[in-house]
Amino acid sequence: MAIIQPFKGLRPLPDLASRVAAKPYDVLSALEAKEAAHGNPYSFYHVSKSEIDLPDHIDTHSQQVYDKAAENLHHMIQEGTLFQDNVPCYYIYKLVMDGRSQVGLVAASAISDYNAGIIKKHEFTRPDKELDRINHIKTTKAQTGNVFLAYNDVPEVNALIDHWMEQHPPVYEFTADDNIQHTVWVVNETDVVNSITQLFQEKVPCTYIADGHHRAASAALVQKEYSSLGNLQPAGAVNYFLTTIFPASQLAILDYNRVVKDLNGLAPADFLSKLEYDFDVFEVGHTPKKPNALHEFGMYLGGRWYHLIAREGTYTTDPIGVLDVTILSNNILDKQLGIKDQRTDKRIDFVGGIRGLGELVKRVDSGEMQVAFALYPVTIQQLFDIADSGNVMPPKSTWFEPKLRDGLITHLIA
């Protein structure tokens, strides 16, 4: 069963919360972060993307960057921008995007659960990305990036959280510049805190990583290193990592689309002809074609949109084989375009659904790319099924929105 615990969160003063809050470190470039933080000394990008305060030529993975992050975090604490709660708390985090809301519980989840598979994964991680977060955690002595977890709804947990929100005012409530609403409550009454801990231990057999595989893996590796050096205390904060846990019924996964630089030496007409071996292909003109169901695809090529429907035989019914990203990978990217490994092949790029189909048109019409594919989103149940089976999804299969903000709640490990 899931082990979580409250913690003394490091968080901003209420009147500074909106200025501190920053998008996750891995969804924007250093240049974008620098522009976003311009004129705002309170921005958490000074911690999560601290290269913005160093010369442009700096190696973003140098120790100098991590030292700057620690320096900036310490400064924000010293000047009073950030303060730490006096008692261990849980936190309720509500996000509203386009009228749809989701409410999560911010908690410290046990690394022992991650190691034991009680916290389930669906993606591989890359060592270089792990090392980046490891160095950031070790140098700052803080987990600044939230891991987005999901779980099958437990009515008792939902009811308890709903009751707290109804009976207590939030500590933060603001709308960010992307029109996403962020509201946070502090749960600091001992009996309620204990009830939440107990409910998860009794009612939640497992949780699933929705977003943040590298952050979770890095926290586990830091804990392992502390243990090997004899610096580990059984009840120490390093044994846990920062998570926000959402009930599955409230989550939505957006599409994660693909753009490809060339047709692997094929003329457009020949490429279209080859697709007809595995797909029903319909030309639909200039209007963007968004897939309406599983096994349907939109394709933009030569200034026109096409509707592709996968034929029987192009996929299997197992949790991985049935995914549209697998169908696309096996029958088009690999078979026709020669893209064997989407993680390493420089001819392919990925476009999160939050950018819309217009971004696909832009990338192709600019000449940067030659063809784009729009996919139907993976369902949360498909994600659970794959994680339960012990398999992993193809790269860049899921895009979750809205994103949690860094800086609102940080978990200190020392």
Helices and strands as residue ranges (DSSP letters): E 4-5, E 10-12, G 14-16, H 17-20, G 25-27, H 30-37, H 45-48, G 50-53, H 63-78, E 82-84, E 90-97, E 100-110, H 111-116, E 119-120, H 127-140, E 142-143, E 147-151, H 155-167, E 172-175, E 181-187, H 190-203, E 207-211, H 213-228, G 237-239, E 240-247, G 248-250, E 253-254, E 256-260, H 268-275, E 279-285, E 296-301, E 304-310, H 324-328, I 329-334, E 348-352, G 353-355, H 357-365, E 371-375, H 380-389, E 399-400, E 411-412
